[in-house]
Amino acid sequence: LLCGTQRKTLYVSVQLVVVPTGADSVSSVRQVTVQSGGSVTIPCLYEDTYKNHVKYWCKGDDGQSCTSIVRTDFPQKKGDVSIRDDPEQQVFTVTMNNLKIEDNDTYWCRVEISGHSDDGEWVTLSVSDGVSVDNQEVTGVEGDSVSVQCRYGDSNSQKMFCKIGGSCVSGNSGSLDGRPVEIRDDRINKVFSVTMWGLERKDTGWYRCDAGHLQIPVHITVKVTTTMASHPGLWLGMWLYCAVIKHVRH
């Protein structure tokens, strides 16, 4: 009993987001496919030195002369396209909704650099039946596993699961940053399932499903669940609170 009431376990859920950076100053997926009418969020990872720089999303074959669509200063939204910067995690994301065939093109994650050529990475977007996921945001719990369902069109394409800016797993199994990964390919339904085991907080970040040269990004968030039983300090605080209440009543 606690303060004359039945003792219950209190669960506190804490979400931590850690996005790793790759060897390049700006990195992202390379070739993304989305079904017509669908939407996609593209992550653009950057180095620490770019935290305070303006970022933008542009369209065109040449990054230096591409046409700017949205920027982290203004405009942050234009039509069905929006941009959001998270300097703490060193990533800015671009979301494109209601995609059409005419949206097929080369786009760029760009960082504005005063007095020098802007830095960036290109992304090819194809609106067609390629590779897709049911949900670009997937959540798991520390110590547990998480699964991602990756759908594709070409049964003969090589299937891989990669950490953006990091390594990849192909075949039936492998590991990403020491985490066991299993891939099961269902060629009849054209979907391969990826399961990653033994999750840790540092596994939170952006990954991608690859089917041949086609890619789709997916974000994995690892949550930490803590019980009061594992934190005696919380129980001590509750005990002191109850003691004060009883003293006031008497």
C-alpha positions in Angstrom: 0.0 0.0 0.0 1.2 3.5 -0.8 -0.4 6.4 1.3 -3.3 4.0 2.1 -3.9 3.0 -1.5 -3.0 0.0 -3.5 0.6 0.0 -4.8 0.8 0.3 -8.6 3.7 0.3 -11.0 4.2 3.6 -12.8 5.7 3.4 -16.3 7.5 6.4 -17.6 8.1 6.4 -21.4 11.0 8.5 -22.7 11.7 9.0 -26.4 15.2 9.6 -27.5 16.2 10.5 -31.0 19.7 10.1 -32.2 20.6 10.4 -35.9 24.1 9.4 -36.9 26.0 11.2 -39.6 27.9 9.6 -42.4 31.3 10.2 -43.9 29.9 12.8 -46.3 29.0 16.3 -45.2 25.5 15.9 -46.5 23.9 12.5 -47.1 20.5 11.0 -48.0 18.9 8.3 -50.0 19.7 8.3 -53.7 16.7 6.8 -55.6 13.2 7.0 -54.1 10.0 5.5 -55.5 6.5 6.5 -54.4 3.1 5.5 -55.7 1.0 8.1 -57.4 -1.0 10.1 -54.9 1.2 9.0 -52.1 3.6 10.9 -49.9 7.2 10.6 -48.8 9.6 12.2 -46.2 13.2 12.5 -47.3 15.9 12.8 -44.5 18.9 15.0 -45.3 21.7 14.3 -42.7 24.5 16.9 -42.3 27.7 17.6 -40.3 27.9 19.5 -37.1 29.4 22.5 -38.8 26.2 23.1 -40.8 23.9 23.4 -37.7 23.3 27.1 -38.1 23.2 27.2 -41.9 20.1 27.7 -44.0 19.0 24.4 -45.7 16.9 24.1 -48.8 15.3 21.6 -51.2 15.6 22.2 -54.9 14.8 20.6 -58.2 17.0 20.2 -61.3 19.9 18.2 -62.7 22.6 20.5 -61.4 22.8 21.3 -57.7 24.5 24.7 -58.3 21.7 25.9 -60.6 18.7 24.0 -59.3 15.3 25.7 -58.6 14.7 26.2 -54.9 11.3 24.9 -53.6 11.4 25.3 -49.8 13.9 26.6 -47.4 14.4 26.5 -43.6 14.2 30.3 -43.5 11.4 31.1 -46.0 9.3 29.6 -47.5 9.1 26.5 -45.3 6.0 25.3 -47.1 5.0 25.6 -50.8 2.1 23.7 -52.1 2.4 20.0 -51.1 6.1 20.4 -50.1 7.4 21.3 -46.6 10.8 21.4 -44.9 11.8 21.0 -41.2 15.2 21.3 -39.6 16.4 19.6 -36.4 19.8 21.0 -35.6 20.2 18.9 -32.5 19.9 15.7 -34.5 21.7 17.2 -37.5 19.0 16.4 -40.0 16.5 18.3 -42.0 13.5 16.5 -43.5 11.5 17.3 -46.6 7.9 16.0 -47.0 6.2 15.8 -50.3 2.5 14.9 -50.5 0.0 14.1 -53.2 2.8 13.1 -55.6 2.1 12.9 -59.4 4.0 11.5 -62.4 5.2 15.0 -63.3 7.0 15.1 -59.9 9.5 12.6 -61.4 12.9 14.5 -61.3 16.2 15.0 -59.6 16.1 16.9 -56.3 18.8 18.1 -54.0 19.3 18.4 -50.2 21.3 21.6 -50.1 23.1 23.6 -47.4 23.7 27.3 -48.0 27.3 28.4 -47.5 28.0 32.2 -47.7 30.9 33.0 -50.0 31.3 29.5 -51.2 29.5 26.9 -53.3 26.6 25.4 -51.5 27.0 21.8 -50.3 24.5 19.0 -50.9 23.4 15.6 -52.1 21.1 14.6 -55.0 18.0 12.4 -54.7 16.1 10.9 -57.7 12.3 10.7 -57.2 10.2 8.3 -59.2 6.4 8.2 -58.9 5.7 4.6 -60.0 5.3 1.1 -58.6 8.7 0.7 -57.0 9.6 0.0 -53.4 7.5 1.4 -50.5 6.7 0.9 -46.8 3.3 1.0 -45.1 4.7 3.5 -42.6 7.8 5.6 -42.7 7.8 6.0 -38.9 8.4 2.7 -36.9 8.7 2.5 -33.1 10.4 -0.2 -31.0 11.4 -0.6 -27.3 14.9 -0.9 -26.0 16.0 -4.5 -25.6 13.2 -5.7 -27.9 12.9 -6.0 -31.7 11.4 -3.9 -34.5 10.0 -5.0 -37.9 9.7 -3.1 -41.2 7.6 -4.3 -44.2 9.2 -3.3 -47.5 7.1 -3.7 -50.6 8.6 -3.9 -54.1 7.6 -4.4 -57.8 10.5 -6.5 -59.2 10.8 -9.9 -57.7 14.3 -10.4 -59.1 15.8 -7.3 -57.6 18.4 -7.6 -54.8 16.8 -6.8 -51.4 18.8 -4.9 -48.8 18.2 -3.0 -45.6 20.7 -0.1 -44.8 21.4 2.5 -42.2 21.6 5.8 -44.1 25.2 6.9 -43.9 26.2 3.5 -42.7 26.3 -0.2 -43.7 23.8 -2.5 -45.3 22.5 -6.1 -44.8 21.6 -8.3 -47.8 20.6 -12.0 -48.0 18.8 -13.6 -45.2 20.7 -12.2 -42.2 23.5 -9.9 -41.0 24.1 -7.1 -38.6 23.9 -3.3 -38.4 26.1 -1.7 -35.8 26.3 -5.0 -34.0 22.5 -5.5 -34.0 21.3 -8.8 -35.6 19.1 -8.3 -38.6 16.9 -10.9 -40.4 15.4 -10.5 -43.9 12.5 -12.6 -45.1 11.5 -12.2 -48.8 8.0 -13.2 -49.8 8.1 -13.1 -53.6 4.5 -14.1 -54.0 3.2 -11.0 -52.2 6.3 -9.0 -53.2 7.2 -7.8 -49.7 10.4 -8.4 -47.7 10.2 -8.2 -43.9 13.2 -6.8 -41.9 13.5 -7.6 -38.2 16.2 -6.0 -36.1 16.9 -7.4 -32.6 18.3 -6.2 -29.3 17.5 -2.6 -29.9 19.4 0.2 -28.1 18.8 3.9 -27.9 21.5 4.7 -30.3 19.7 2.6 -33.0 17.2 5.5 -33.4 17.7 7.0 -36.8 17.0 6.8 -40.5 17.3 3.6 -42.5 16.2 2.5 -46.0 14.8 -0.4 -47.8 16.5 -1.2 -51.1 15.1 -3.3 -54.0 17.7 -3.1 -56.8 18.5 0.5 -57.4 15.2 1.8 -55.8 15.1 3.0 -52.2 12.6 4.2 -49.6 13.7 5.8 -46.3 12.1 4.7 -42.9 12.7 6.2 -39.5 13.1 3.9 -36.4 12.5 5.4 -33.0 13.7 3.4 -29.9 11.8 4.1 -26.8 13.0 3.4 -23.2 10.5 2.1 -20.7 11.4 2.6 -17.1 9.5 1.3 -14.0 9.5 3.0 -10.6 10.7 -0.3 -9.2 14.0 0.1 -10.9 14.4 3.6 -9.6 14.4 3.6 -5.7 14.8 7.4 -5.7 11.2 7.7 -7.1 9.8 5.6 -4.3 11.8 7.6 -1.7 10.2 10.8 -3.1 6.7 9.2 -2.9 7.4 8.0 0.7 8.5 11.5 1.8 5.4 13.0 0.1 3.1 10.6 2.0 5.0 11.3 5.3 4.4 15.0 4.9 0.7 14.5 4.1 0.2 12.3 7.2 2.0 14.9 9.4 -0.3 17.7 8.1 -3.4 15.6 8.7 -2.4 15.0 12.3 
